[in-house]
Amino acid sequence: MLVRILKKVDFSILFAVLALSAFGTVMVYSASMVSGVMVYEVTSDFFFKRQAISWGLGLIALFMGMMIPYKLYGKLFKPILFVTIGLLILVFFFGHTSNNAQSWLPIPGLGKFQPAEMAKMSLIIYLATIFTKKSSYIEDFTKALLPPIILMMLVVVLILRQPDLGTALITLAVSGLIIMSSGLRKVHLYSMLGIALTAAVLMYNVGLSEEQLSRFDGAYQPFEYADNEGYQLINSYLAINNGGLFGTGLGAGIQKLGYLPEAHTDFIMAVIAEELGFIGVGVVLLLLGLIVIRGFYVSMETHDTFGRLLAIGVAGLIGIQSIINLGGLTGLLPLTGVPLPFVSYGGTSLLMMMFSAGILINIHIISKLKKEQEEQAAA
């Protein structure tokens, strides 16, 4: 039976996830070995060791995601969502604050856990389950759409209040993608887009703090704010420029030597660009794109509504988060502190990303096994 299952594994997704996560662990060491000593006053391999442990746990999470039948999550969606909301609330009472955000829960002996990372996957499971159950009356806005939208907004607001604008935006965007894929009427779709646009305008004008608003100046006028809001982006530009086509060589980057803040987290792609050049960046983008494209393909090949929406949510999560991270370090989008999937430093992010990739592979496995059973029955 195990051999039969292994034959149905989507090895393109598996290879890309393993390659990116292993490569990311190496790049975390390269990006943090100097700043770990100079800035954080820890050993040069401090962040590398933590990321290596997270990678090992991530391999277990990946295997679990691959082996656990994805339909089980649909049966457990209520406790999954309620536990997530509970953890998000606990953050306000017991959370650890870093970089002006109270987003982490300390776990004695194990480090810190970020509930917002778990919330993204929990909400994907919840929305995929709810819209599968409501598919027969999805055109009824009040009964089918309004209740899940209210719960979705509760989760988004809890994340936004930490404050974690980047994760809140990703959660909102992925939720919107699942809702749009659920078969709702066009009039409801246009209404929701109008509401979302209005909410974005209001948030920009009255809902964002001065620090969050300053990120727009840093993104779109970096050289006018070179000493503060634009500092990170300018050094990101320098790193990208220094790399050229082939890069300066692994470990030989300059900008990570105290010039580029958060080089091992938000700006790790800038370090990759400097040390491995356009070719290194291209390989990372190719692998990320492969996971996203294959994820959407998995959603199209399954005839199960829950599996389809779940695959769309996971593929959308990886794609949207990658776009927001890359948009921040290139100045196309304001900085939001979002990690690059599978590559940036961050234990909770790596665990959840590898687990979600495992779910994608499981959907593919079950879809192939079901197709094989149908062909045998018809023969």
C-alpha positions as CSV (number, residue, x, y, z in Angstrom):
1,M,0.0,0.0,0.0
2,L,2.8,2.4,0.9
3,V,4.5,1.7,-2.5
4,R,1.2,2.4,-4.2
5,I,0.9,5.7,-2.4
6,L,4.5,6.7,-3.1
7,K,3.9,6.2,-6.8
8,K,1.1,8.9,-6.6
9,V,3.3,11.5,-4.9
10,D,3.8,14.8,-6.8
11,F,7.6,14.7,-6.8
12,S,7.9,18.1,-8.4
13,I,6.3,19.7,-5.4
14,L,8.2,17.5,-3.0
15,F,11.5,18.2,-4.7
16,A,10.9,22.0,-4.8
17,V,9.9,22.1,-1.1
18,L,12.9,20.1,0.0
19,A,15.3,22.1,-2.2
20,L,14.0,25.5,-1.1
21,S,13.9,24.7,2.6
22,A,17.4,23.1,2.6
23,F,18.8,26.0,0.6
24,G,17.0,28.5,2.9
25,T,18.7,27.0,5.9
26,V,22.1,27.5,4.3
27,M,21.3,31.0,3.3
28,V,20.1,31.8,6.8
29,Y,23.5,30.9,8.1
30,S,25.2,33.0,5.4
31,A,22.9,36.0,6.1
32,S,23.1,35.9,9.9
33,M,26.6,34.8,10.8
34,V,27.9,38.3,11.1
35,S,24.8,40.1,12.3
36,G,24.2,37.4,14.9
37,V,27.4,38.5,16.6
38,M,27.4,42.2,15.8
39,V,23.7,43.1,16.2
40,Y,22.0,40.3,18.2
41,E,25.1,39.5,20.4
42,V,24.8,35.7,19.9
43,T,27.0,33.2,18.3
44,S,27.6,33.2,14.5
45,D,25.6,30.0,14.1
46,F,22.8,30.8,16.5
47,F,20.1,31.5,13.8
48,F,21.4,28.6,11.7
49,K,21.0,26.1,14.5
50,R,17.5,27.2,15.2
51,Q,16.6,27.1,11.5
52,A,18.1,23.7,11.1
53,I,16.0,22.4,14.0
54,S,12.9,24.0,12.5
55,W,13.8,22.3,9.2
56,G,14.1,18.9,10.8
57,L,10.6,19.5,12.4
58,G,9.4,20.8,9.1
59,L,10.3,17.5,7.4
60,I,8.1,15.7,10.0
61,A,5.3,18.3,9.3
62,L,5.7,17.7,5.6
63,F,5.4,13.9,6.0
64,M,2.4,14.3,8.2
65,G,0.7,16.6,5.7
66,M,1.4,14.0,3.0
67,M,0.1,11.0,5.0
68,I,-3.0,12.4,6.8
69,P,-6.1,12.3,4.6
70,Y,-7.0,15.9,3.9
71,K,-10.7,15.3,4.4
72,L,-9.9,14.9,8.1
73,Y,-9.3,18.6,8.4
74,G,-12.8,19.2,7.2
75,K,-14.2,17.2,10.1
76,L,-12.0,19.0,12.6
77,F,-12.4,22.6,11.2
78,K,-14.3,23.9,14.2
79,P,-11.7,23.0,16.9
80,I,-8.9,24.0,14.6
81,L,-10.4,27.5,14.1
82,F,-11.4,27.9,17.8
83,V,-7.9,26.9,19.0
84,T,-6.4,29.4,16.5
85,I,-8.6,32.2,17.7
86,G,-7.9,31.4,21.3
87,L,-4.1,31.5,20.6
88,L,-4.5,34.9,18.8
89,I,-6.3,36.2,21.9
90,L,-3.6,34.8,24.3
91,V,-1.0,36.8,22.3
92,F,-2.4,40.0,23.8
93,F,-1.9,38.8,27.3
94,F,1.2,36.7,27.2
95,G,2.8,37.5,23.9
96,H,6.4,38.4,23.3
97,T,7.1,41.8,21.5
98,S,9.7,42.1,18.8
99,N,10.1,44.9,16.2
100,N,7.1,46.7,17.7
101,A,4.8,43.7,17.1
102,Q,3.3,41.5,19.9
103,S,3.0,38.4,17.7
104,W,4.8,35.5,19.5
105,L,3.8,33.2,22.3
106,P,6.8,31.9,24.4
107,I,7.1,28.2,24.8
108,P,9.4,27.2,27.7
109,G,12.4,25.3,26.5
110,L,11.3,25.5,22.8
111,G,11.4,29.1,21.9
112,K,8.5,31.1,20.4
113,F,5.5,30.3,18.4
114,Q,3.6,32.7,16.1
115,P,-0.1,31.9,16.1
116,A,-0.7,34.2,13.1
117,E,1.2,31.8,10.9
118,M,-1.1,29.0,12.0
119,A,-4.1,31.3,11.5
120,K,-3.5,31.4,7.7
121,M,-3.8,27.7,7.3
122,S,-6.6,27.4,9.8
123,L,-8.7,29.9,7.9
124,I,-8.0,28.2,4.6
125,I,-9.3,24.9,6.1
126,Y,-12.4,26.7,7.6
127,L,-13.4,28.5,4.4
128,A,-12.8,25.5,2.2
129,T,-15.0,23.4,4.6
130,I,-17.8,26.0,4.9
131,F,-18.1,26.8,1.2
132,T,-18.1,23.1,0.4
133,K,-21.0,22.6,2.8
134,K,-22.8,25.7,1.5
135,S,-22.2,25.0,-2.2
136,S,-25.9,24.2,-2.8
137,Y,-27.0,27.6,-1.7
138,I,-23.9,29.7,-2.4
139,E,-25.9,32.3,-4.2
140,D,-27.7,33.3,-0.9
141,F,-25.4,36.0,0.4
142,T,-26.9,36.2,3.9
143,K,-26.9,32.5,4.6
144,A,-23.8,31.3,2.7
145,L,-21.4,34.2,2.6
146,L,-22.0,36.6,5.5
147,P,-21.3,34.2,8.5
148,P,-17.9,33.0,7.2
149,I,-16.9,36.5,6.2
150,I,-17.6,37.8,9.7
151,L,-15.4,35.0,11.2
152,M,-12.7,35.7,8.7
153,M,-12.7,39.4,9.6
154,L,-12.5,38.5,13.3
155,V,-9.3,36.5,12.6
156,V,-7.9,39.3,10.3
157,V,-8.6,42.0,13.0
158,L,-6.9,40.0,15.7
159,I,-3.8,39.7,13.5
160,L,-4.0,43.4,12.5
161,R,-4.1,44.5,16.2
162,Q,-0.8,42.8,17.1
163,P,0.0,44.7,14.8
164,D,1.0,42.4,11.9
165,L,-0.2,44.2,8.7
166,G,1.6,41.9,6.3
167,T,0.1,38.7,7.7
168,A,-3.3,40.3,7.9
169,L,-3.2,41.3,4.2
170,I,-2.0,37.8,3.2
171,T,-4.8,36.2,5.2
172,L,-7.4,38.6,3.7
173,A,-6.1,38.0,0.1
174,V,-6.0,34.2,0.4
175,S,-9.5,34.2,2.0
176,G,-10.8,36.4,-0.9
177,L,-9.3,34.0,-3.4
178,I,-11.1,31.0,-1.8
179,I,-14.4,33.0,-1.7
180,M,-14.0,34.0,-5.4
181,S,-13.4,30.3,-6.3
182,S,-16.5,29.1,-4.4
183,G,-19.0,29.8,-7.2
184,L,-20.6,32.9,-5.8
185,R,-22.7,35.2,-8.0
186,K,-21.0,38.0,-10.0
187,V,-23.1,40.7,-8.2
188,H,-21.8,39.4,-4.9
189,L,-18.3,39.3,-6.2
190,Y,-18.4,42.9,-7.4
191,S,-20.0,44.0,-4.2
192,M,-17.2,42.4,-2.1
193,L,-14.5,43.9,-4.3
194,G,-16.2,47.3,-3.8
195,I,-16.3,46.8,-0.1
196,A,-12.7,45.6,0.0
197,L,-11.5,48.7,-2.0
198,T,-13.5,51.0,0.3
199,A,-12.0,49.3,3.4
200,A,-8.5,49.6,1.9
201,V,-9.0,53.4,1.4
202,L,-10.4,53.9,4.9
203,M,-7.6,51.8,6.4
204,Y,-5.0,53.8,4.6
205,N,-6.5,57.1,5.8
206,V,-7.5,56.4,9.3
207,G,-6.6,52.8,10.3
208,L,-2.8,52.7,9.9
209,S,-0.4,54.0,12.4
210,E,2.2,56.6,11.6
211,E,4.9,53.9,11.5
212,Q,2.9,51.8,9.0
213,L,2.2,54.9,6.9
214,S,5.9,55.7,6.8
215,R,6.5,52.4,5.0
216,F,4.8,53.9,1.9
217,D,7.4,56.7,2.0
218,G,10.2,54.2,2.4
219,A,8.9,52.1,-0.6
220,Y,8.1,54.9,-3.1
221,Q,10.5,57.6,-2.0
222,P,13.4,55.7,-0.4
223,F,16.2,58.2,-1.4
224,E,14.3,61.1,0.2
225,Y,14.1,59.1,3.5
226,A,17.5,57.4,3.2
227,D,18.4,57.7,6.9
228,N,15.2,56.1,8.2
229,E,12.2,54.7,6.2
230,G,14.2,54.1,3.0
231,Y,17.3,52.7,4.6
232,Q,16.5,49.0,4.2
233,L,15.3,49.3,0.7
234,I,18.3,51.3,-0.5
235,N,20.6,48.7,0.9
236,S,18.5,46.0,-0.7
237,Y,19.0,47.8,-4.0
238,L,22.8,47.9,-3.4
239,A,22.8,44.1,-2.6
240,I,20.9,43.3,-5.8
241,N,23.2,45.6,-7.9
242,N,26.3,44.1,-6.4
243,G,25.3,40.6,-7.3
244,G,25.0,41.0,-11.0
245,L,24.5,37.8,-13.0
246,F,26.6,35.3,-11.0
247,G,26.9,37.0,-7.6
248,T,29.9,37.6,-5.3
249,G,30.0,34.0,-4.1
250,L,28.2,32.2,-1.2
251,G,29.1,33.9,2.1
252,A,30.9,36.8,0.3
253,G,28.1,39.4,0.4
254,I,28.8,42.9,1.8
255,Q,25.4,44.3,2.6
256,K,24.6,41.7,5.3
257,L,27.6,43.0,7.3
258,G,25.5,45.4,9.3
259,Y,24.2,47.4,6.4
260,L,21.0,45.5,5.5
261,P,18.7,45.0,8.6
262,E,16.8,41.8,8.9
263,A,19.0,40.2,6.2
264,H,18.1,36.6,7.3
265,T,14.3,37.2,7.5
266,D,12.5,39.7,5.3
267,F,15.4,40.5,3.0
268,I,17.0,37.1,2.5
269,M,16.3,37.3,-1.2
270,A,18.5,40.4,-1.4
271,V,21.4,38.4,0.2
272,I,20.7,35.6,-2.4
273,A,20.8,38.2,-5.2
274,E,24.2,39.6,-3.9
275,E,25.9,36.3,-3.3
276,L,24.4,34.1,-6.0
277,G,23.3,36.7,-8.5
278,F,20.5,36.7,-11.0
279,I,20.9,33.0,-11.6
280,G,20.4,32.2,-7.9
281,V,17.4,34.4,-7.7
282,G,16.0,32.8,-10.8
283,V,16.3,29.3,-9.4
284,V,14.5,30.3,-6.2
285,L,11.7,32.0,-8.2
286,L,11.5,28.9,-10.5
287,L,11.0,26.6,-7.6
288,L,8.5,28.8,-5.9
289,G,6.6,29.2,-9.1
290,L,6.7,25.4,-9.7
291,I,5.0,24.8,-6.3
292,V,2.3,27.4,-6.9
293,I,1.6,26.3,-10.5
294,R,1.5,22.6,-9.5
295,G,-0.7,23.5,-6.6
296,F,-3.3,25.1,-8.8
297,Y,-3.0,22.1,-11.2
298,V,-3.8,19.8,-8.2
299,S,-6.9,21.9,-7.5
300,M,-8.1,21.4,-11.1
301,E,-7.5,17.7,-11.2
302,T,-9.5,16.9,-8.1
303,H,-13.3,16.6,-8.4
304,D,-13.8,17.0,-4.7
305,T,-14.9,20.6,-3.9
306,F,-13.2,20.6,-0.5
307,G,-10.0,19.4,-2.0
308,R,-10.2,21.9,-4.8
309,L,-10.7,24.9,-2.5
310,L,-8.1,23.6,-0.1
311,A,-5.5,23.3,-2.8
312,I,-6.4,26.8,-4.2
313,G,-5.9,28.2,-0.7
314,V,-2.5,26.6,-0.1
315,A,-1.2,27.5,-3.6
316,G,-2.6,31.0,-3.2
317,L,-1.0,31.4,0.2
318,I,2.5,30.5,-1.1
319,G,2.1,32.6,-4.2
320,I,0.7,35.7,-2.5
321,Q,3.2,35.6,0.4
322,S,6.1,35.3,-2.1
323,I,4.8,38.3,-4.1
324,I,4.4,40.5,-1.0
325,N,7.9,39.6,0.3
326,L,9.5,40.2,-3.1
327,G,7.5,43.3,-3.6
328,G,8.8,44.7,-0.4
329,L,12.5,44.2,-1.1
330,T,12.2,45.6,-4.6
331,G,10.2,48.7,-3.7
332,L,7.1,47.6,-5.6
333,L,5.2,47.3,-2.3
334,P,5.6,48.8,1.2
335,L,7.6,46.7,3.6
336,T,5.4,44.4,5.8
337,G,7.9,42.1,7.5
338,V,6.6,39.0,5.6
339,P,9.0,36.1,5.3
340,L,9.8,34.4,1.9
341,P,8.1,31.0,2.0
342,F,10.5,28.0,2.8
343,V,13.6,30.3,2.7
344,S,13.5,33.1,5.3
345,Y,14.4,32.5,9.0
346,G,11.3,31.7,11.1
347,G,10.4,28.4,12.7
348,T,6.6,28.7,12.7
349,S,6.5,30.0,9.1
350,L,8.7,27.1,7.9
351,L,6.7,24.5,9.8
352,M,3.4,25.7,8.5
353,M,4.6,26.1,4.9
354,M,6.0,22.6,4.8
355,F,2.9,21.2,6.4
356,S,0.7,23.0,3.9
357,A,2.9,21.7,1.0
358,G,2.3,18.2,2.4
359,I,-1.4,18.8,2.3
360,L,-1.1,19.7,-1.4
361,I,0.7,16.5,-2.1
362,N,-1.9,14.5,-0.1
363,I,-4.7,16.0,-2.2
364,H,-2.8,14.9,-5.3
365,I,-2.2,11.4,-4.0
366,I,-5.9,10.9,-3.0
367,S,-7.1,12.3,-6.4
368,K,-4.9,9.9,-8.3
369,L,-5.9,6.9,-6.1
370,K,-9.6,7.8,-6.6
371,K,-9.1,8.1,-10.4
372,E,-7.3,4.7,-10.5
373,Q,-10.2,3.1,-8.5
374,E,-12.8,4.6,-10.9
375,E,-10.8,3.3,-13.9
376,Q,-10.6,-0.2,-12.4
377,A,-14.3,-0.2,-11.6
378,A,-15.2,0.8,-15.1
379,A,-12.9,-1.9,-16.6
